[in-house]
C-alpha cells in the first residue's frame, strides 16, 4: 500500500480526465482542485489511517494495534463516497484497471 500521488496543477492533465473535470466542475480551474492518483481504493483507506488517524492519536499505543483489523478497502470506499468529487478510472492503455483502481480522485481544495 502507498499514498496517492498528488497531481501537480502545472503538469499536463490527460485529456479524458480533463473532460470529466470540465463536466463535473464547470468553470473551475485545475489549480482549484485536488487531483490524486491511486493504484487502489485500499491505498485511500491506508493513507487516511496513517496520515489522519495515527497522527491524531500518536499518544495512544492501542491505536497501532487496530491496524491489522481494519479493512482499508472498506475505509477507502467510505472516504471516497463521503467526498464531494469524482473518481475517474485510468483505463487509457491500462489492461489491469478494475473497479478498485487505478483511478484519479478529484475534489475541490479545502480552504
Buried (B, 14 or more C-beta within 10 A) or exposed (E): BEBBEEBEBEEEBBEBBEEBBEEEBEEBEBEEBBBBBBBBBBBBBBBBBBEEBBEEEEEEEEBEEEEEEEEBBEBBBBBBEEBEBBBBBBEEEEEEBEEBBBBBBBBEEEE
